Amino acid sequence: MVIFLRSGSPALLALRHALRSLRAQWPEIADRLARHGAVDPDAACFLRELIDHALHVALHGLCRRERHQPRGMRAVADIAGDYLQQNSYIFSPESFLGTLHGDAICWREADAELALPALSALCLKQLQHAMSVTSPDLAHIATLLASIKKNALASAAGFAGQLHGCEALLRADPGGIYAQMDSCSRRDYRLAVERIADRVGAQPRAVVAQALAFARGGDTTAPMHHVGFYIIDDGRAQLLRVMRTAARAPWRRFASITTAGHASEGLQWFRIASYWLALGSAAVVLALALLPLLASELNALSAAVAFGVLLVVAVERVNPLFEQLLALRYGARVLPCLDFVRDGIPDAARTALAIPFLLIDRRQIDALLATAEWNLQASNDSNVLVVLLSDFVDAPSVEPTSSECDLLDYCAGRVDALNRQYRVRFGTPPFVLLHRERSWSATQQRWIGWERKRGKLDMLNVLIASGVNGFTVCRGDVDRLQHTRYVFCIDDDVRLPRDAVQRMAGTMAHPLNAAQLDADARIVRGHGLLAPNGWTRRSSVARWRWGSAVVGPQFDERSASPPVRCFAFDYFGRNHYAGKGLYDPRVFVAACSPRMPQEKVLSHDTLEAAWLNPGFVGRVTIAEGYPSDYLRWSERYHRWTRGDWQNVLLLMSERCWNTGAGIQRIPAVVWFTVLTQIRLVLTPAALSLLLLMAATRTSAGAAVAGVALLLTLPAWFRLALNVRTDLRQNRARGLARRSLLFARDLHFAQLYRVAVAPHHALLATDALARSLWRFFRGRRLLDWSSAGLVEARRGLPPLPATWLALVPPLALSAATVLFEQDALSAAAALVLGIWVASPFVCLAQTRAEAA
């Protein structure tokens, strides 16, 4: 008889309350242990940390709940208590598993994850009881402390996996892939099996048995030979049909079980159309609700303009609400991963960490090599090569100057020194320097590195894929580089956390994620590119005064990567690409390189995503650098905006996609990404015009208040979700303080956004004008300054500084006109005063650099 467990039993609730009282009484118990000699005084600190860890694990585990709990079933606490009583509270994971293997208990994932916290909680409760007597039994106390220590050292994920009723069956995978996966991916498989079993009304073991039967009869060289193909991939539909499910899932739930490359073009268009229809409808309703505050005194044309401006801002504000609601409704799409952290990256998955950069000065080279050395030490794997791709800056002649030659020699000498330093540790030189000469650019009318960053990466891909070396200076083990399987491209200011390369390579090496090409070299399943989550490095915003409110999410590269999710990948099956990701160079050369226009692409990342079907690895977060001050951030914003407008013009120009085999069809999700970027670019101008129209109304106070409510709407929704999550996880202590700080940062961020909106609008308008002029002239389409070059320049960046200086005169002119017409209300004075003070606010963002 199969017995299912329940985790919300009264026994577990009683244990949780007992542990909370134990936490309050622990200082007194520790003193009694020391007085009775049960604990060595030298080990008291370690014991205190051990007990704190055990309390944290037990309380965190016991606070979990099951949404649907069957009736009349045994509790996890009862099973754990029976085991400890039978073994006199002597616990070891091996004996516990051996005891349960003879019992007909089908452990589910939620119950298996509660077993270890329940055992720890019972030992802690028994320790509290043993110390409550007048003459405690020291031998029994020593036994309890040893059991608590073994419990703390046990792997929670591995322990839960061994308890699960389907683990042994899944390890019989005919492809042998399941046993090579990491613990998180195996847990995802077990949860997927439970969801299928609940849906069809069958036992989880029966679901796994049927999936194994399909895998054994599938192609031995294809993903169909892996049991996961029928649990989380395309074969799941076949498995559901055979299991004779009676309930039909909605289309979105059914489509979410497929990987990104499998959705047809029509289905992608349908998803995008349905999303924009729902988003547009909500934005229209919100704009119509606020329109009477603006259009009460306007003619039809002005009212139409006001409605259009309101609609642009409303779409931008409603979009986060829709993403959060869909995240609550649908689960995250998580790619399975092979465990390369445990045993290292094998030779068949050797990875090159590619870092493109420009040779600017020695200080920049030293900072670059320090970052590259950090990333090598964070990887700590002999099958990881750090490849430095260098270029000279643009010049009127092809011949390098003496100072440029000195910089190249200096960089090569530093690379040779690093190879000598790390050769003993890794058994081979891990650094490779590849440098190329400048070539003539017709669009720039200067000598530049061919196609800039994209050209360097393309030359590296050709070197790995076909062995053709187009670089003029090579240092390091180039022969070993040619046997590389993957390339992980990052910027020169990115720092990786520990084991990030192993997780990225392990995800790409999984057979369900590997790209498969058709006869036209298009990816028909899998991913040719995997992008990690990118957050700002906390140390790079140390000079920013209000970094927590303005910069956004921050990450310390020394900490573990938090698991995150991406809306575009969860809902559409394709992730956006920002130039940092891992790919297969052979797939890149076959599927992407022939389709890219020459000397026309400024922001190549978005267009590369059209052909490589990028996936998202939410378990890896990289730490990106941030500009040192606001004006340098504005210059980067201007570069990105020019690239977005240029991509729109390229996508609308069909001749750019005629590569000899006819016009190449752009995937629907790429259009969605590009239009989303343009929507974000148009929002500052729309917000500035909206605030100006609201401030000039007769009822300016109500109009400005309505706009403020529109801007803060996502903040209040996000705050409500955070409060709901904290209450469900029993984290009510300090909730009010956390909520106030969160609300303060969000509202300050919106106030700062209002202040810089005119400057961003002027920059976006300038970028649009330059893009149109250059595109139709065919000149200066590759104007681009790297982040390192911008940081190395002395003084203020001229373009953003000029537009920023124009904001106060424009605001004062508007205030003068309103004052002469007796229309300068308090709300208008407040808005225009914020804009007049915006340059001072922006320049005061960053502190002076320390000597």
N, C-alpha and C positions, 0 to 999 in steps of 0.2 A: 504494500500500500504506500502510495506517495503522499507525504505530508508536507504541505506548504506552511510557511511560517508567517507571522505577522510582527511588524516592528513597532506598532503603536500600542503595546500592551500596557496594562497597569503596572506590571513589574518593572518595565523600563522607565515609566514615569516616576515611580518611587525611587529607582536608582538615581535618576537625574536630580531629584530633590535632596537625596542623601549626599550626593557629591558636592552640591552647592554648600551644604552645611559643613562638609569636610574641608572645603576650601577656606571657609571662615575659621575653622578650628585648627588648621594645619600648623601655625606657629607654636601653639601650645603642645600639640602632639610631637613636634620636632624636638622641643625642649625636653619632654619626658623621655623620648628615645635616647637623647644624649645623656640624661641623668642615669638611666638604667643600663647604660653601656651597650645598647643594641646597635649603636652606630658609632663608628670611629669618628672622633672630632675632625680629623683631616678630610674625611669623606662627607662631612655634613653639607658642604656647598653642592657637591655632586648629587647628593640625595635630594636636596631641595629642588634642583633643576629637574631631576628625574620625576619627582612627584608632580611638579608643575606641568611637565610635559604629559604625564599620564592623565592628570585632571583635564587638561585641554583636549586631548584626544577623546577621552570618555565623554565629556560634556558636548563636544562638537558632534560626535557620532550619535549620541543619544537624543539630540535635539531634532534629528531628521524624522520625517513623517512619510508614511505611505498614503497616496491619494485614495486608492481603492484597497480596502482591507477585507479579505474573505473572512467568513465567520468560522468559529469552532476550530481554531488552529493553535498549535503550540507557539509559545513565545520564545524569542531568542534568548532572553534572560533566563528562562527556565532551563533551556538546554545547557547554557553556559554554567548555571548554578549546579546542575546535576553533575556535570563533568568535574568541576572544582571540588565538590564534596566527595566524590568517589576517589579523587586523587589527592585528598588532603591539601588542597590549594597549591599543589606543585604543578605549575603550568609550563608547557613547552608546546610550540606549534605542531611539532611532529606527532606528539601523543594525542593532541586534540583532533588532528586530522585522521589519525589512525582509529580513534574511537568512533568517529562519524562515518568512516567508510563502510562499516558494517550495518549502518542504519539506513533505512529507506527514506531518507529525507532529501527532497529536491530543493536545494537552496537556491533562492533567487538573488539577484545582485544586491538589492537593497538590504536583504537579510544578511547576506554574507559580509557586507561592509559594516554591519552592526555587531558582528560577532566579536571582533577584536576590542572595540570600545566596551562592550558588555563584560568581557572577561576582565579588562582592566578596571572597570567600575566595581565589579564584585570583589576583586582583590583589595581595592582601596577601601571599600566599605568594611571588609573584614579586618583590615588594618586598624580602622577607626574603632571597631568593636573590641579588638584585642588590646588597644591602648586605654580603653575606658575602664578596665578592671583595676583593682588595687595592685595586684602583683601580676604584671603581664608575663606571658610565656615568651621568653626571648628566642627560643628555637622556632616557635611558630611565626614570630615576627620576622626572623631572618628568612624563613621560607617565603613569606609573603613579599618581602622586598626583592628576593631573587626572582619570583614570578613576575612582579611588576617590571623589573629590569628586562627580562626576556620579552615581555609584552611590548615594551617600548622599543626594543631593538628589532622586532619583527616588522617585515614589510607589509603594510596594510593592503596595498594593491595585490601583491602576490598571494597573501593569505586569503583575501576574498576570492581571487581567481581559483585557488585550489578548492575552496569550499563550494563553488558554484556547481550545480548539477550537470551543466553541459560542457564543462571545461575539458574533461577527458575525451568526449566525443569530438569537440572542435579540434583538438590536437591531432586527431586522425585525418586531418586535411590531406587529400591526395597530392596537392601541390607542395605540401611542406611549408607553406607560407605562414600559417597561423602561429606556429611555434617560434618563428623568427620575429614576430611583431612585438612592439613594446606593450607594457601593461595597460596604458590608456587605450590603445587601439583594440586590444583583446576585450577590454571592458565594453567598448562601443559595440563590438560584435555580440557579446552576451546580452546587452540591453536590446539590441535589434532583434535577437531571437525571442526575447520575452515579449516585445511588442507584437511580433508576428503571431506568437502563440496566443496572446490575449485577443488578437483580432480575429483569428480563425477558430478560437475555442478549442485549441489542442494543447498537448503537453510540450514544453520547450524541447525535450529530448526527441520527440517525434518530428519537430521542425528541423532540428539539426540532422537527424537521420535521413530525412528526405533531401536536404541540401547536399549531404555527402553522397547520396545516390546519384544526384545530378552531376556532381563534380567528378565522380569516378567515370561517368559515361561521356564527359566532355572532351574537348580537344586538349591533348597533353601539353601543347605549346602555347595555348591561349589563356587568357584570364578565366575562361570557363572551367579550367581544371582546379581552380581555387574555390574553396567553399564560400568565401566572402562574396563572390560574384552573385550568388543566389540569396545572400542575406542582406547586403546593403547596396547592390549594384543592379544592373539591368536584369539579371536573372531572377530578381525578387518577384517580378510579375508572374513568371512561370511558376515559381514556388507557391505563390498565393493561389493561382488557378488550380494547381494539383491538390493543395490542401483544402480546396472547396470552400473558400470563404463565402459567407452569406452577405456580409456587410461590404458595400462598395465605398471606397474612400473618395473624397472630393479630388478634383483634378490636381490641385496644388499639393495635397499630401502625397498623391501617387507620384507626381513628377519629382518631388523632393528626394525620392529614393534613388534617382538616377544620378550619374556623375555629369559634369558640366558638358562634356563633349557629345553626349548622346541626345540632347534635346534638339529637335529639328528647328530649322529656321522659322517655320510657321509658328511653332510653339513659343519660341523666344519673342517673336513679334506680338503674339497674343498676351504673353506675360507683361510686356512693356506697355501695350495698349491698355490692358486692364488696370495696371498700376497708375498710369498717367490719368486715366479716366476717373479713378477714385480720388487721386490726389487733386486733380483739377476741379472736381466737383466740390470737394471740401474747401478748396481755396476760393472758388467762386461764391460759395455761401458766406464765407468769412468776409470777402471783399464787399459783397452786397450789404452785409450787416453794418460795415463801417462806412460805406459810401455816403449815407445821409450826413455824416459829420463833415464831409469835404465838399459835396456837390450841391449843397442847399442853395448856394448863391452863384452857381456857374451855369454857363450855357451848355448846349448839348456836346459841343466839341471838347470843351474843358472837362466836362463830366466824364466823357469817354477816356480822356487822358488820365484823369484821376482814377478811374476804374482799372485801367491798364497798369498803372503804377502800383495800386493796391494789390492787384492780382499777382504781380511779380514778387512783391514782398511777402504776400500771404503764402504763395507756393513755397518760398524758401523757409518760412516759419512752420508750415504744416508738414513739410517733408520729414523732419526729425520725429514728429509725432507718429507718422505712419510707419517709419522704420522701427520705432520702439513697440508699437502695437503688433506689427508683424513678427517681431522677435519674440513677443510673448505668446503669439499663436503658434508659430512654427519653430521647430527645433533647429539647432545649428547644423550646418553641413560640415562634417569633420572628415578629413582625408586620413585613411589608415597609414601607418608608418612602421617600417622595419626598425628593429632595435639596433642601431649603430652606436648608441651610447655605451652599451654594456661591453661589446667586443671591439669597438672601433670600426672605422670605415674600411671595407674590404678593398682589395686591389681593383676589383671589377667596378667599383663605384668611386674611384679616386676623383677628388674635387679640387678645382682651381678657384681660389678666392681672388677674383679680378678687381683691381682698383685703378681706374683711369684717373690721370691727373696731369696738370701742366707744370713744367719747370719754371718756377717764378723766382725764388730766392732760397738761400740756405735755411733760413728759419722755417719756411714752409716745408722744405724737404725733411728737416728734422722732425717736425710735427707729424708729417705723413708717415714716416718710418716708425715713429713711436706708436701711432695708431695701428699700423700693420703688425708690429710686434705684439701689441695687445691682442689683436684678433688671432694671431697664431697661437699664443699661449692659451687663449680661451678655447680654441679648437683642440689643441694638445693631441694631434693625430699625425702620424707619419704619412698618411695618404691625403693630406691637405697641403696644397702648394699656394703660396701667396705670390700672385702675378701682378707686377707693377707695370702699367701701360702708360708711358710718358710721351709727352708732346712738347714742342716749343710753342711759344705764343705766336700769334699772327705777325707777319713781317712783310715788308715790300720786296724782299729778295729771298731766294731759296737757301742761300748759304748762311749757316749760323754764325753769330758773332762770337768773339773770344769769350765774353762773359757767359754766353749760352753753353759753349763748349766746356767751360770751367764748371758750370752747374751740372752738366751731364756727367763729367768725370767725378765730381763730388758725390753725386747720387750713386754712380756705379761702385765707387769705393766703399760707401756705406753699406750697400747691398752685399758686396763681397765680405765685409767684416761680419755682417749678420749671419751669412752662410757659414763662415768659419765658427761662429759662436754656437750655432744650433745644429751643426753637422753631427756632433757627438750625441746629442739628445735624440735626434730623429733618425740618425743613420744615413741621411742624405741631405744636401742643401735644400732648405724649404723655400727660399726666396728666388724669384725669377724677375729680371728687369728686361722689358722689351720696349725699345725706342724706335721711332720711325722718323723719317725726314718729312719736311713740308712738301705739299704739292699745290699746283696752281688751281685756284677756285675762280671759275668764270663769274659766278654770282657775287662773290665778295671782292673780286678784282685784287686779290692779295694771295700770298702764299700761306696756306693754313694746313693743319693736319686734316687729311682727307675725311670728310663727313664728321669731323670732330669726334665726340665720344662714340657715336654709333660706328664710325669707321674703324676705330681701334678695336672695338669688340668684334666687329665683323672679320677683321684680319686675324684676331685670336681664334675665332671659330673656324676659319679656313685652315689655320695652322694645325688645329686639333683634328679636324674632320678629314683633311686631305694631305697634310704634311707640307703645304706650300707656305714658306716663311717669307713674309713681306716686310719684316722689321730689319732695320739696318744695324742696330746695336742689341745684342743679346747677352745677358749675364745670368748664370745659373744653369740648372739642369733642364735644357730645352727638350732633350730627347725624352725625358720622363714626362714632361708636360704633354707631349704628343699622345701619350697613352692615358690621358685624362678622360673621364666619362662625363662629368658635369662641370659647369662653370657657375659660380656664385658671384654675381656682380653687385658691388656696393660702392658708395661714394667714399671719397678720401677722408671724410669726417665721421664715418659711421663706426661705432664700436659694437661688437657682438657680445652677447652674454655667453656663458659657458654652454658648450655642447650645441650651439645653434647650428653649426655646419652639419653635425651628425644628424640632427633631426630633419633638416632640410633635405639632405641626401637620402636619408632613410625613407622619407615620404615620397620622393621622386622614384626611388628604386622599387617601390611596391608595384606589383603587376597591375593593380586596378588603376593606378595613376599614370603609368607610362603611356606616352603618346603613340598612337598608331596612325599612319598616313595612308591615304588612298592613292590611286594612280595619278591624281593631279597634285600630289604633295600637299593635301589639305588634311588637317587633323580631324579624324572622324570619331575618336574616343580618347579619353585621357587628357593629359595636360602637357604642353610643351614648355611650360614655364610655371614656376611656383613663387609666389610673392609672400614674404613674411609680414607681420604687423609692424608698423613703424611708428614709434613715439619719439618725442624730443628728449635728448639726453639732458638729464637734470643739471649736470655741471656746466653745460653750455649756456644756460639761462641764468647763471649766477649774477650777472650784471643787470638783469631786468628786475625792476622794482616790483612789478605786479605780474610776475610770471605765472603764478598759479591761476590767475583769472584771464590772462590775455593769451598766453602761449598755447594752452591746451594740455592734453595728457603728457606726463613726463615719466621718464623711466631711467632707473639707475642700472648701468650695465653690469654691476656687481651682484645684482639680485636675480632671482629666478624669473623666467618669463611667465607673466600671467596669461591664462587662456582667454582669448577674446574671439569675437565673431565679426563677420563682415556681411552687411546687408546685401550687397550686390551678389556676393557668392552664394549666400543662403537662398536668395529668391530667384536669381537669374542663372546661377550655375557658372558664371564667369566673374572673375575678380578684375578690378582695375590694376594697372601696373604703373608704378612711379619710378622705374629705372633701377630698382633694387630687388633682385630675385635670383633664383637658381633655375637653370635650364640645361637642356641637352644640346650641345653645339651642333651635332649632326642634324638634329631636327630643326634647329634654328636656320642652318644653311639651306636646308631643303625646303622648308615651309615659309620662311619669312624673308630672307635676304633677297631673292629674286623679285619680290613683289614691292620692295620699297623704292619710291622715286629717288632720283639722284639730285643732290644739291637743292632740294626743295623742303625738306623736313627739318624743322627746328626742334620740336618736341616729339621725338621719335617713340617715346614709351607707349603712348596711346595707340599709335598705328601698329606697333609690334604686337600689342595685345589682340589686334584683329586677327592675326594669323596663328598665334601661339596658344590660344585658349587658356589664359592664366588661371591657376587655382590659388587658393588661399590657405596658408598654414597658420592658424590662429594660436598654436602652441609655441611659436617662436616670435619674439618681439626684439627688434633691433633698436639701438639707441642712435638717433640721428642728431647731427649738429644743428645749431640754430644761429641765425645771424647775430652779430655782436651788438647791433643797435637797430633802431627803427628804420632809419634811412636805408641801410643795407638790406633790411627785410623788404622795404618798398621796391628796391631795385630788383630783387628776386621776384617779387610779385609782378612787376612789369615784364620781366622776361617770360615768366610762365603764362601771362595773359597773351603776349604776342604769340607764343607757341600754340595756345588754344585757338586763337582766331585763325592762325595759319593752317591748323588742322582742319577747321571747318571749310576753308577755301579749297584745300586739297581734296577733301571728301566730295565736295560738290563739283570738282573738276575731273570729269571721267577720263580725260586723256592721261592723267597722272597714273592711272591704274591699268593702262594697256601695256602689258609686258610681253607682247608677242603671242600670247595665248588667249587674247580677248580681254574684255573688261572683267576685272576681278570684283566679285560681289562682296561688299563690306558687311560683316555680321551686324545684326540688329543691336546687340548689346554695345557695340562700339559707338554707334550713333547715340545711344542712350548716354554713354559716358561723356561724349563730346558735348552734347546738348546740356548735360548737367553742369559741366565745367563752364559753359557759356552762361547758363543761368546764374551761377555763382558770381561770374564777372559782372553781369548786369545789375545784380542786387544793390551794390553801393550807390550807383547812380539813381536807381529807383527809390531807395531809402532817402537819399538827400532831397530829391524832388518831393517825395511824400511829406517829409517833415516841413519843407518850405511851404507847401500848399496848406498843411494843417496849421502852421503858425500864422498864416495870413487870413484865416477865416475870422468871421465875427465872433464865433464861439471857439476861439483858438484853444482855450484851456481844455474843453471837452475833446476837441479833435486831437490835440497832442496826447491827452490821456488815452484815447483810443489807440493811437499808434504805439504808445508805450505798452499797453496791454497786449497788443499784437506781437511786439518784440519779445516780451517776457513769457508768452504762453508756453513754449517748450520748456522753459526753465521750471515753471510750476509743475508741469506734467512730469518732468524728470525727478523733481523733488518728491512728488507723490509716489512715484515708483520706488525711490530709494527708501522712503519711510515704510512702504508696504513690505519691501524685501527685509529690512531690519526687523520689523515686527514678526515676520514669519520665521526668521532665524533666531528669535529670542535675543535680540541685541538692543533692548530698550534702554540700557544704561548709556547715558551720554547722547541719546538720540536727538534731544533738543539742541544741544550745542553743535552737533554735526550738521543738523538741518540749517541752523542759522548761518554757519560758516559757508555751507554749500550755496544757500540762497544769496549771501553777500557776494560771493565770487561770480555767480551767474549774472546777477543784476549789474555788478560793476563791469563785467564783460560787455553787456549790452550798452551801457553808458559809454564805454570806450569805443564801441562800434559806431555809435552815433557821432562821436567826436571825429573819428577818422574817415567817416563815409564820404565827405566831399573830396578829400585827398585821394582816396581809392577810386572815386568816380573819375577824377581828372586823369589819373594814371591809366585807367582802363580805356578812356576815350583816346588818349594819346597812343596806347598800344594798338587799338583798332585802326586808327588813321595810318600809323606806320605800317601795319600789316597789309592793309589794302594797297597802299602806295607801292610798297616793295614787291608785293605778289604780282601785280599787274605789270610792273616794270621788269620783274625778273632779276632784281638786284638786292644785295644785302639780305638775302633770305636766311643766312646762317649767322646773323649777328647774335653772339652768345658770349657771356662772360661767366666763367665758372665761379663757384662760391669762394674758392681759395683766392682767385684773382681779385674778386671784389673786396675780400677782407684785407688783402695785401695793399690795396690802394690807400694812399694818404688823403686826409681831408674828407669832406662830405661828398657823397655821390651827387653829381650836378643835376641829373634829371629829376629824381624825387625831391631834392631840396628845392628846386625851382617851383615845382607844382605845389609843394607844401607852403612855400612863402606866399603863393597867390591866394590861399584860402582865407586869411584874415581880411585882405582888401575886398574880396568878393562878399564876404559876410557883412563887413561894415558898409559897403555900398547898398546891399539889400536893406540893412537897418536904416540907412539914411533915407532911402526912398519910402519906406514904411512910415518913418517919423514925419516926413513932409506931408504924407497923405493922412496923418492922424490914425494910422492903422497899426502902430507898434504896440502890441499888447504885451502883457507880462510873459505869456508863453512864447511869443516870437522873440522877445529879448533874451529869454533863457536859451532857446535853441541857437540863435545867432551868437550869443555870448560864448556858448560851448565851442562853436566853430571858430570864433576869433581866438580862443585860448588853445585850440587844438595843436598848433605847432609847439607851444611850450609843454603841453602834456606829452606829446610824442617824443620830444627831445629829452624830457625828464624821465622817460621810461628807463633809461639805462644809467647806471652809476658810472662814475669815472673809473677808468682802469687803474688797478693798483700798480705801483711801481715795482 
